[in-house]
């Protein structure tokens, strides 16, 4: 991952983990307080129950004039009997002191001269400590699971971004490569023309070809970035637009000694003119680019049908389904940046044109459009 991807990855991960930890701690706090209150109530009722039991035995023993037999306190519980003659006073009947919960009951009502039953326990704090450990352990375990899940989710989240970044980086490299050729040609042709002081046909042809290549790239990039002006579709004579496109690329085909074989008749289609230009331009440019010198490109145009066939390097069968995708190329042999056929497919879809392609490696490709 590059620095931007790493920044996005760790920002997403930090946000996800931070928010998860916050809600996890909040949930743990609510659960702990709920259990603490429940434990507090349970401890109080246990103390009260023991005090009432002892008080009941005291009162029963005196009323029935039988010996007083006091019960054994449960584990973690203790109780003490305080005689009325000691005149001891308690400010609270239920309180906490030195790690014990203490309950003072006056239920004996001075039977056997016993005024209070004082019951205490350290069970509450022991269980509270265990509850704290349990909650913290649960938070750590759950957060560890969340960390693993969030790492996986972050990787999955970043995967399409990573792929898109790679595509963009490759796209920029391809644009630089594509622009380098016509720009270098323009620079050299201009320099030669200035040095010679005359402008021969070869120099002017090179300048013209390079300029047209740059313009073609500009048109494709403008369409891809939605900078095309808004126009209304009109019923157009496609023969005129195709003738114009062929004339535009005539110098390039002549430079590669490519023969254009045409079979053109009248054909009309309701389409935006600039997009019809792009449609033919990208198909013809693609055919010229991937054709070897001294080969033939065959073009047929008739009502409801257009085809362009080259004798170029061809496209592998496993790549045929992907060639209309953005930044997808049928071959890396001659560069390109994988937007021409994507634009063709978009225009065809927009105006209800069916497109079909068949190809064979080292034999060439044929694109068929029907409407």
VEXDO-426048 format. One record per residue (C-alpha): x negated, z, y negated; residue in one letter; residue number from 1. Coordinates in steps of 0.25 Angstrom, whole numbers, plus 5000, padded with zeros to 4 digits. Layout:
% residues N
px = X	pz = Z	py = Y	residuo = A	num = NUM
...
//
This chain:
% residues 371
px = 5000	pz = 5000	py = 5000	residuo = X	num = 1
px = 4995	pz = 4997	py = 4986	residuo = X	num = 2
px = 4995	pz = 5008	py = 4975	residuo = X	num = 3
px = 5009	pz = 5004	py = 4970	residuo = X	num = 4
px = 5015	pz = 5005	py = 4984	residuo = X	num = 5
px = 5008	pz = 5018	py = 4987	residuo = X	num = 6
px = 5014	pz = 5024	py = 4974	residuo = X	num = 7
px = 5028	pz = 5019	py = 4977	residuo = X	num = 8
px = 5026	pz = 5025	py = 4992	residuo = X	num = 9
px = 5021	pz = 5038	py = 4987	residuo = X	num = 10
px = 5031	pz = 5039	py = 4976	residuo = X	num = 11
px = 5043	pz = 5037	py = 4986	residuo = X	num = 12
px = 5037	pz = 5046	py = 4996	residuo = X	num = 13
px = 5035	pz = 5057	py = 4985	residuo = X	num = 14
px = 5049	pz = 5055	py = 4980	residuo = X	num = 15
px = 5055	pz = 5055	py = 4994	residuo = X	num = 16
px = 5047	pz = 5068	py = 4999	residuo = X	num = 17
px = 5049	pz = 5075	py = 4985	residuo = X	num = 18
px = 5064	pz = 5073	py = 4985	residuo = X	num = 19
px = 5065	pz = 5076	py = 5000	residuo = X	num = 20
px = 5056	pz = 5089	py = 4999	residuo = X	num = 21
px = 5065	pz = 5094	py = 4987	residuo = X	num = 22
px = 5078	pz = 5092	py = 4995	residuo = X	num = 23
px = 5072	pz = 5098	py = 5007	residuo = X	num = 24
px = 5067	pz = 5110	py = 4999	residuo = X	num = 25
px = 5081	pz = 5111	py = 4992	residuo = X	num = 26
px = 5088	pz = 5110	py = 5006	residuo = X	num = 27
px = 5078	pz = 5121	py = 5012	residuo = X	num = 28
px = 5081	pz = 5130	py = 5000	residuo = X	num = 29
px = 5096	pz = 5129	py = 5001	residuo = X	num = 30
px = 5095	pz = 5131	py = 5016	residuo = X	num = 31
px = 5086	pz = 5143	py = 5015	residuo = X	num = 32
px = 5095	pz = 5150	py = 5004	residuo = X	num = 33
px = 5107	pz = 5147	py = 5013	residuo = X	num = 34
px = 5101	pz = 5153	py = 5025	residuo = X	num = 35
px = 5095	pz = 5165	py = 5017	residuo = X	num = 36
px = 5109	pz = 5168	py = 5012	residuo = X	num = 37
px = 5114	pz = 5168	py = 5026	residuo = X	num = 38
px = 5103	pz = 5176	py = 5031	residuo = X	num = 39
px = 5106	pz = 5186	py = 5020	residuo = X	num = 40
px = 5120	pz = 5188	py = 5023	residuo = X	num = 41
px = 5117	pz = 5189	py = 5038	residuo = X	num = 42
px = 5107	pz = 5200	py = 5035	residuo = X	num = 43
px = 5117	pz = 5207	py = 5027	residuo = X	num = 44
px = 5128	pz = 5207	py = 5037	residuo = X	num = 45
px = 5118	pz = 5211	py = 5048	residuo = X	num = 46
px = 5114	pz = 5223	py = 5040	residuo = X	num = 47
px = 5128	pz = 5226	py = 5036	residuo = X	num = 48
px = 5133	pz = 5225	py = 5051	residuo = X	num = 49
px = 5122	pz = 5235	py = 5055	residuo = X	num = 50
px = 5125	pz = 5245	py = 5044	residuo = X	num = 51
px = 5140	pz = 5244	py = 5048	residuo = X	num = 52
px = 5137	pz = 5246	py = 5062	residuo = X	num = 53
px = 5128	pz = 5259	py = 5060	residuo = X	num = 54
px = 5138	pz = 5264	py = 5050	residuo = X	num = 55
px = 5150	pz = 5262	py = 5060	residuo = X	num = 56
px = 5142	pz = 5270	py = 5070	residuo = X	num = 57
px = 5139	pz = 5281	py = 5061	residuo = X	num = 58
px = 5154	pz = 5282	py = 5057	residuo = X	num = 59
px = 5159	pz = 5281	py = 5071	residuo = X	num = 60
px = 5149	pz = 5292	py = 5076	residuo = X	num = 61
px = 5154	pz = 5302	py = 5066	residuo = X	num = 62
px = 5169	pz = 5299	py = 5067	residuo = X	num = 63
px = 5168	pz = 5300	py = 5082	residuo = X	num = 64
px = 5159	pz = 5312	py = 5082	residuo = X	num = 65
px = 5149	pz = 5304	py = 5091	residuo = X	num = 66
px = 5134	pz = 5303	py = 5091	residuo = X	num = 67
px = 5129	pz = 5292	py = 5081	residuo = X	num = 68
px = 5121	pz = 5282	py = 5088	residuo = X	num = 69
px = 5115	pz = 5272	py = 5079	residuo = X	num = 70
px = 5112	pz = 5257	py = 5084	residuo = X	num = 71
px = 5098	pz = 5251	py = 5084	residuo = X	num = 72
px = 5096	pz = 5241	py = 5073	residuo = X	num = 73
px = 5094	pz = 5227	py = 5076	residuo = X	num = 74
px = 5080	pz = 5221	py = 5075	residuo = X	num = 75
px = 5075	pz = 5219	py = 5060	residuo = X	num = 76
px = 5086	pz = 5229	py = 5056	residuo = X	num = 77
px = 5085	pz = 5244	py = 5053	residuo = X	num = 78
px = 5095	pz = 5254	py = 5047	residuo = X	num = 79
px = 5094	pz = 5268	py = 5041	residuo = X	num = 80
px = 5105	pz = 5279	py = 5039	residuo = X	num = 81
px = 5105	pz = 5286	py = 5026	residuo = X	num = 82
px = 5112	pz = 5300	py = 5025	residuo = X	num = 83
px = 5121	pz = 5303	py = 5013	residuo = X	num = 84
px = 5114	pz = 5316	py = 5011	residuo = X	num = 85
px = 5102	pz = 5308	py = 5006	residuo = X	num = 86
px = 5110	pz = 5303	py = 4994	residuo = X	num = 87
px = 5103	pz = 5289	py = 4995	residuo = X	num = 88
px = 5108	pz = 5278	py = 4986	residuo = X	num = 89
px = 5107	pz = 5263	py = 4987	residuo = X	num = 90
px = 5108	pz = 5254	py = 4975	residuo = X	num = 91
px = 5111	pz = 5242	py = 4985	residuo = X	num = 92
px = 5118	pz = 5241	py = 4998	residuo = X	num = 93
px = 5110	pz = 5228	py = 5002	residuo = X	num = 94
px = 5096	pz = 5225	py = 4997	residuo = X	num = 95
px = 5082	pz = 5220	py = 5001	residuo = X	num = 96
px = 5070	pz = 5229	py = 5001	residuo = X	num = 97
px = 5056	pz = 5227	py = 5007	residuo = X	num = 98
px = 5060	pz = 5215	py = 5015	residuo = X	num = 99
px = 5073	pz = 5221	py = 5021	residuo = X	num = 100
px = 5087	pz = 5219	py = 5019	residuo = X	num = 101
px = 5094	pz = 5232	py = 5017	residuo = X	num = 102
px = 5109	pz = 5236	py = 5018	residuo = X	num = 103
px = 5114	pz = 5249	py = 5014	residuo = X	num = 104
px = 5128	pz = 5253	py = 5020	residuo = X	num = 105
px = 5136	pz = 5265	py = 5016	residuo = X	num = 106
px = 5146	pz = 5263	py = 5028	residuo = X	num = 107
px = 5142	pz = 5276	py = 5035	residuo = X	num = 108
px = 5150	pz = 5283	py = 5024	residuo = X	num = 109
px = 5142	pz = 5296	py = 5026	residuo = X	num = 110
px = 5146	pz = 5298	py = 5041	residuo = X	num = 111
px = 5135	pz = 5306	py = 5047	residuo = X	num = 112
px = 5130	pz = 5308	py = 5033	residuo = X	num = 113
px = 5125	pz = 5294	py = 5033	residuo = X	num = 114
px = 5128	pz = 5287	py = 5020	residuo = X	num = 115
px = 5120	pz = 5273	py = 5022	residuo = X	num = 116
px = 5116	pz = 5264	py = 5033	residuo = X	num = 117
px = 5104	pz = 5256	py = 5028	residuo = X	num = 118
px = 5101	pz = 5244	py = 5036	residuo = X	num = 119
px = 5089	pz = 5235	py = 5033	residuo = X	num = 120
px = 5083	pz = 5222	py = 5040	residuo = X	num = 121
px = 5071	pz = 5213	py = 5038	residuo = X	num = 122
px = 5078	pz = 5202	py = 5046	residuo = X	num = 123
px = 5082	pz = 5195	py = 5034	residuo = X	num = 124
px = 5068	pz = 5192	py = 5028	residuo = X	num = 125
px = 5063	pz = 5188	py = 5042	residuo = X	num = 126
px = 5074	pz = 5178	py = 5044	residuo = X	num = 127
px = 5072	pz = 5173	py = 5029	residuo = X	num = 128
px = 5057	pz = 5171	py = 5032	residuo = X	num = 129
px = 5060	pz = 5163	py = 5044	residuo = X	num = 130
px = 5071	pz = 5155	py = 5036	residuo = X	num = 131
px = 5060	pz = 5152	py = 5026	residuo = X	num = 132
px = 5050	pz = 5147	py = 5036	residuo = X	num = 133
px = 5061	pz = 5139	py = 5043	residuo = X	num = 134
px = 5066	pz = 5132	py = 5030	residuo = X	num = 135
px = 5051	pz = 5129	py = 5026	residuo = X	num = 136
px = 5048	pz = 5124	py = 5040	residuo = X	num = 137
px = 5060	pz = 5115	py = 5040	residuo = X	num = 138
px = 5057	pz = 5110	py = 5026	residuo = X	num = 139
px = 5042	pz = 5107	py = 5030	residuo = X	num = 140
px = 5047	pz = 5100	py = 5043	residuo = X	num = 141
px = 5058	pz = 5092	py = 5036	residuo = X	num = 142
px = 5049	pz = 5088	py = 5025	residuo = X	num = 143
px = 5038	pz = 5083	py = 5035	residuo = X	num = 144
px = 5049	pz = 5074	py = 5041	residuo = X	num = 145
px = 5053	pz = 5069	py = 5028	residuo = X	num = 146
px = 5039	pz = 5066	py = 5024	residuo = X	num = 147
px = 5037	pz = 5058	py = 5037	residuo = X	num = 148
px = 5051	pz = 5051	py = 5035	residuo = X	num = 149
px = 5048	pz = 5048	py = 5020	residuo = X	num = 150
px = 5034	pz = 5042	py = 5023	residuo = X	num = 151
px = 5041	pz = 5033	py = 5033	residuo = X	num = 152
px = 5052	pz = 5030	py = 5023	residuo = X	num = 153
px = 5042	pz = 5027	py = 5012	residuo = X	num = 154
px = 5034	pz = 5018	py = 5020	residuo = X	num = 155
px = 5047	pz = 5010	py = 5024	residuo = X	num = 156
px = 5051	pz = 5011	py = 5009	residuo = X	num = 157
px = 5037	pz = 5005	py = 5005	residuo = X	num = 158
px = 5037	pz = 4994	py = 5016	residuo = X	num = 159
px = 5045	pz = 4984	py = 5008	residuo = X	num = 160
px = 5038	pz = 4987	py = 4995	residuo = X	num = 161
px = 5025	pz = 4986	py = 5002	residuo = X	num = 162
px = 5029	pz = 4972	py = 5007	residuo = X	num = 163
px = 5034	pz = 4968	py = 4994	residuo = X	num = 164
px = 5022	pz = 4973	py = 4987	residuo = X	num = 165
px = 5013	pz = 4964	py = 4997	residuo = X	num = 166
px = 5022	pz = 4952	py = 4994	residuo = X	num = 167
px = 5021	pz = 4954	py = 4979	residuo = X	num = 168
px = 5006	pz = 4956	py = 4980	residuo = X	num = 169
px = 5005	pz = 4943	py = 4989	residuo = X	num = 170
px = 5014	pz = 4936	py = 4980	residuo = X	num = 171
px = 5005	pz = 4939	py = 4968	residuo = X	num = 172
px = 4993	pz = 4934	py = 4976	residuo = X	num = 173
px = 5000	pz = 4922	py = 4980	residuo = X	num = 174
px = 5005	pz = 4919	py = 4965	residuo = X	num = 175
px = 4991	pz = 4921	py = 4961	residuo = X	num = 176
px = 4986	pz = 4911	py = 4971	residuo = X	num = 177
px = 4997	pz = 4901	py = 4968	residuo = X	num = 178
px = 4995	pz = 4902	py = 4953	residuo = X	num = 179
px = 4980	pz = 4901	py = 4955	residuo = X	num = 180
px = 4980	pz = 4886	py = 4960	residuo = X	num = 181
px = 4988	pz = 4880	py = 4949	residuo = X	num = 182
px = 4981	pz = 4888	py = 4938	residuo = X	num = 183
px = 4967	pz = 4885	py = 4943	residuo = X	num = 184
px = 4971	pz = 4870	py = 4944	residuo = X	num = 185
px = 4976	pz = 4870	py = 4930	residuo = X	num = 186
px = 4964	pz = 4878	py = 4925	residuo = X	num = 187
px = 4954	pz = 4868	py = 4932	residuo = X	num = 188
px = 4962	pz = 4855	py = 4928	residuo = X	num = 189
px = 4963	pz = 4860	py = 4913	residuo = X	num = 190
px = 4948	pz = 4863	py = 4913	residuo = X	num = 191
px = 4945	pz = 4849	py = 4919	residuo = X	num = 192
px = 4954	pz = 4842	py = 4909	residuo = X	num = 193
px = 4948	pz = 4849	py = 4897	residuo = X	num = 194
px = 4934	pz = 4846	py = 4902	residuo = X	num = 195
px = 4936	pz = 4832	py = 4905	residuo = X	num = 196
px = 4944	pz = 4830	py = 4892	residuo = X	num = 197
px = 4954	pz = 4821	py = 4899	residuo = X	num = 198
px = 4966	pz = 4824	py = 4907	residuo = X	num = 199
px = 4966	pz = 4815	py = 4920	residuo = X	num = 200
px = 4978	pz = 4814	py = 4930	residuo = X	num = 201
px = 4972	pz = 4823	py = 4940	residuo = X	num = 202
px = 4970	pz = 4835	py = 4930	residuo = X	num = 203
px = 4984	pz = 4833	py = 4925	residuo = X	num = 204
px = 4989	pz = 4833	py = 4939	residuo = X	num = 205
px = 4982	pz = 4846	py = 4942	residuo = X	num = 206
px = 4988	pz = 4852	py = 4930	residuo = X	num = 207
px = 5002	pz = 4847	py = 4932	residuo = X	num = 208
px = 5002	pz = 4852	py = 4947	residuo = X	num = 209
px = 4996	pz = 4866	py = 4943	residuo = X	num = 210
px = 5006	pz = 4867	py = 4932	residuo = X	num = 211
px = 5018	pz = 4863	py = 4941	residuo = X	num = 212
px = 5013	pz = 4873	py = 4952	residuo = X	num = 213
px = 5013	pz = 4884	py = 4942	residuo = X	num = 214
px = 5026	pz = 4880	py = 4937	residuo = X	num = 215
px = 5032	pz = 4881	py = 4951	residuo = X	num = 216
px = 5026	pz = 4894	py = 4953	residuo = X	num = 217
px = 5032	pz = 4899	py = 4940	residuo = X	num = 218
px = 5046	pz = 4894	py = 4944	residuo = X	num = 219
px = 5046	pz = 4901	py = 4957	residuo = X	num = 220
px = 5041	pz = 4914	py = 4951	residuo = X	num = 221
px = 5051	pz = 4913	py = 4940	residuo = X	num = 222
px = 5063	pz = 4911	py = 4950	residuo = X	num = 223
px = 5057	pz = 4922	py = 4959	residuo = X	num = 224
px = 5057	pz = 4932	py = 4947	residuo = X	num = 225
px = 5072	pz = 4928	py = 4943	residuo = X	num = 226
px = 5067	pz = 4921	py = 4930	residuo = X	num = 227
px = 5075	pz = 4908	py = 4932	residuo = X	num = 228
px = 5085	pz = 4906	py = 4921	residuo = X	num = 229
px = 5099	pz = 4907	py = 4925	residuo = X	num = 230
px = 5106	pz = 4893	py = 4927	residuo = X	num = 231
px = 5119	pz = 4888	py = 4933	residuo = X	num = 232
px = 5119	pz = 4880	py = 4946	residuo = X	num = 233
px = 5122	pz = 4865	py = 4944	residuo = X	num = 234
px = 5125	pz = 4853	py = 4953	residuo = X	num = 235
px = 5111	pz = 4847	py = 4952	residuo = X	num = 236
px = 5105	pz = 4834	py = 4957	residuo = X	num = 237
px = 5094	pz = 4839	py = 4967	residuo = X	num = 238
px = 5087	pz = 4826	py = 4967	residuo = X	num = 239
px = 5083	pz = 4827	py = 4953	residuo = X	num = 240
px = 5078	pz = 4841	py = 4955	residuo = X	num = 241
px = 5070	pz = 4837	py = 4967	residuo = X	num = 242
px = 5064	pz = 4824	py = 4960	residuo = X	num = 243
px = 5059	pz = 4833	py = 4949	residuo = X	num = 244
px = 5053	pz = 4843	py = 4959	residuo = X	num = 245
px = 5046	pz = 4832	py = 4966	residuo = X	num = 246
px = 5040	pz = 4827	py = 4953	residuo = X	num = 247
px = 5036	pz = 4841	py = 4950	residuo = X	num = 248
px = 5027	pz = 4842	py = 4963	residuo = X	num = 249
px = 5023	pz = 4827	py = 4963	residuo = X	num = 250
px = 5009	pz = 4830	py = 4958	residuo = X	num = 251
px = 5007	pz = 4841	py = 4968	residuo = X	num = 252
px = 5011	pz = 4833	py = 4980	residuo = X	num = 253
px = 5003	pz = 4822	py = 4975	residuo = X	num = 254
px = 4991	pz = 4831	py = 4974	residuo = X	num = 255
px = 4993	pz = 4835	py = 4989	residuo = X	num = 256
px = 4996	pz = 4821	py = 4993	residuo = X	num = 257
px = 5009	pz = 4825	py = 4998	residuo = X	num = 258
px = 5020	pz = 4814	py = 5000	residuo = X	num = 259
px = 5034	pz = 4818	py = 4996	residuo = X	num = 260
px = 5044	pz = 4810	py = 5004	residuo = X	num = 261
px = 5058	pz = 4811	py = 4998	residuo = X	num = 262
px = 5072	pz = 4807	py = 5002	residuo = X	num = 263
px = 5081	pz = 4812	py = 4990	residuo = X	num = 264
px = 5095	pz = 4809	py = 4987	residuo = X	num = 265
px = 5105	pz = 4815	py = 4978	residuo = X	num = 266
px = 5109	pz = 4829	py = 4981	residuo = X	num = 267
px = 5116	pz = 4839	py = 4972	residuo = X	num = 268
px = 5116	pz = 4854	py = 4972	residuo = X	num = 269
px = 5122	pz = 4865	py = 4963	residuo = X	num = 270
px = 5110	pz = 4873	py = 4959	residuo = X	num = 271
px = 5102	pz = 4878	py = 4947	residuo = X	num = 272
px = 5092	pz = 4867	py = 4943	residuo = X	num = 273
px = 5080	pz = 4876	py = 4942	residuo = X	num = 274
px = 5082	pz = 4882	py = 4956	residuo = X	num = 275
px = 5084	pz = 4868	py = 4962	residuo = X	num = 276
px = 5070	pz = 4865	py = 4955	residuo = X	num = 277
px = 5064	pz = 4878	py = 4962	residuo = X	num = 278
px = 5070	pz = 4874	py = 4975	residuo = X	num = 279
px = 5064	pz = 4861	py = 4976	residuo = X	num = 280
px = 5051	pz = 4865	py = 4969	residuo = X	num = 281
px = 5048	pz = 4876	py = 4979	residuo = X	num = 282
px = 5052	pz = 4868	py = 4991	residuo = X	num = 283
px = 5043	pz = 4856	py = 4987	residuo = X	num = 284
px = 5032	pz = 4866	py = 4982	residuo = X	num = 285
px = 5032	pz = 4873	py = 4995	residuo = X	num = 286
px = 5031	pz = 4859	py = 5003	residuo = X	num = 287
px = 5020	pz = 4854	py = 4994	residuo = X	num = 288
px = 5012	pz = 4867	py = 4995	residuo = X	num = 289
px = 5012	pz = 4868	py = 5010	residuo = X	num = 290
px = 5010	pz = 4853	py = 5013	residuo = X	num = 291
px = 4997	pz = 4848	py = 5016	residuo = X	num = 292
px = 4991	pz = 4836	py = 5008	residuo = X	num = 293
px = 4995	pz = 4822	py = 5013	residuo = X	num = 294
px = 5008	pz = 4827	py = 5019	residuo = X	num = 295
px = 5023	pz = 4823	py = 5016	residuo = X	num = 296
px = 5034	pz = 4831	py = 5010	residuo = X	num = 297
px = 5048	pz = 4826	py = 5013	residuo = X	num = 298
px = 5060	pz = 4829	py = 5004	residuo = X	num = 299
px = 5075	pz = 4826	py = 5007	residuo = X	num = 300
px = 5086	pz = 4828	py = 4997	residuo = X	num = 301
px = 5100	pz = 4824	py = 4999	residuo = X	num = 302
px = 5114	pz = 4830	py = 4997	residuo = X	num = 303
px = 5114	pz = 4844	py = 5002	residuo = X	num = 304
px = 5100	pz = 4843	py = 5008	residuo = X	num = 305
px = 5086	pz = 4845	py = 5004	residuo = X	num = 306
px = 5073	pz = 4846	py = 5013	residuo = X	num = 307
px = 5058	pz = 4846	py = 5011	residuo = X	num = 308
px = 5048	pz = 4844	py = 5022	residuo = X	num = 309
px = 5033	pz = 4845	py = 5021	residuo = X	num = 310
px = 5022	pz = 4843	py = 5031	residuo = X	num = 311
px = 5015	pz = 4856	py = 5027	residuo = X	num = 312
px = 5010	pz = 4868	py = 5035	residuo = X	num = 313
px = 5024	pz = 4873	py = 5040	residuo = X	num = 314
px = 5029	pz = 4887	py = 5041	residuo = X	num = 315
px = 5028	pz = 4895	py = 5054	residuo = X	num = 316
px = 5042	pz = 4898	py = 5061	residuo = X	num = 317
px = 5041	pz = 4913	py = 5060	residuo = X	num = 318
px = 5040	pz = 4911	py = 5044	residuo = X	num = 319
px = 5051	pz = 4902	py = 5042	residuo = X	num = 320
px = 5061	pz = 4913	py = 5041	residuo = X	num = 321
px = 5053	pz = 4920	py = 5030	residuo = X	num = 322
px = 5048	pz = 4909	py = 5021	residuo = X	num = 323
px = 5060	pz = 4911	py = 5011	residuo = X	num = 324
px = 5057	pz = 4925	py = 5009	residuo = X	num = 325
px = 5050	pz = 4930	py = 4996	residuo = X	num = 326
px = 5035	pz = 4929	py = 4997	residuo = X	num = 327
px = 5036	pz = 4923	py = 5011	residuo = X	num = 328
px = 5027	pz = 4911	py = 5014	residuo = X	num = 329
px = 5027	pz = 4902	py = 5026	residuo = X	num = 330
px = 5012	pz = 4901	py = 5025	residuo = X	num = 331
px = 5000	pz = 4907	py = 5018	residuo = X	num = 332
px = 4993	pz = 4894	py = 5019	residuo = X	num = 333
px = 4995	pz = 4889	py = 5005	residuo = X	num = 334
px = 4998	pz = 4901	py = 4997	residuo = X	num = 335
px = 5011	pz = 4902	py = 4990	residuo = X	num = 336
px = 5019	pz = 4915	py = 4987	residuo = X	num = 337
px = 5031	pz = 4914	py = 4995	residuo = X	num = 338
px = 5042	pz = 4912	py = 4984	residuo = X	num = 339
px = 5045	pz = 4897	py = 4985	residuo = X	num = 340
px = 5054	pz = 4897	py = 4997	residuo = X	num = 341
px = 5060	pz = 4910	py = 4993	residuo = X	num = 342
px = 5065	pz = 4904	py = 4980	residuo = X	num = 343
px = 5070	pz = 4892	py = 4988	residuo = X	num = 344
px = 5078	pz = 4901	py = 4997	residuo = X	num = 345
px = 5084	pz = 4908	py = 4986	residuo = X	num = 346
px = 5088	pz = 4896	py = 4979	residuo = X	num = 347
px = 5094	pz = 4890	py = 4991	residuo = X	num = 348
px = 5102	pz = 4903	py = 4994	residuo = X	num = 349
px = 5107	pz = 4903	py = 4979	residuo = X	num = 350
px = 5113	pz = 4889	py = 4980	residuo = X	num = 351
px = 5117	pz = 4889	py = 4994	residuo = X	num = 352
px = 5106	pz = 4880	py = 5000	residuo = X	num = 353
px = 5103	pz = 4881	py = 5014	residuo = X	num = 354
px = 5088	pz = 4880	py = 5017	residuo = X	num = 355
px = 5081	pz = 4878	py = 5030	residuo = X	num = 356
px = 5067	pz = 4877	py = 5034	residuo = X	num = 357
px = 5059	pz = 4872	py = 5046	residuo = X	num = 358
px = 5044	pz = 4871	py = 5048	residuo = X	num = 359
px = 5033	pz = 4869	py = 5057	residuo = X	num = 360
px = 5019	pz = 4873	py = 5056	residuo = X	num = 361
px = 5009	pz = 4862	py = 5052	residuo = X	num = 362
px = 5021	pz = 4852	py = 5051	residuo = X	num = 363
px = 5028	pz = 4857	py = 5039	residuo = X	num = 364
px = 5042	pz = 4862	py = 5034	residuo = X	num = 365
px = 5055	pz = 4857	py = 5030	residuo = X	num = 366
px = 5065	pz = 4864	py = 5021	residuo = X	num = 367
px = 5079	pz = 4860	py = 5021	residuo = X	num = 368
px = 5090	pz = 4863	py = 5010	residuo = X	num = 369
px = 5105	pz = 4860	py = 5012	residuo = X	num = 370
px = 5117	pz = 4863	py = 5004	residuo = X	num = 371
//
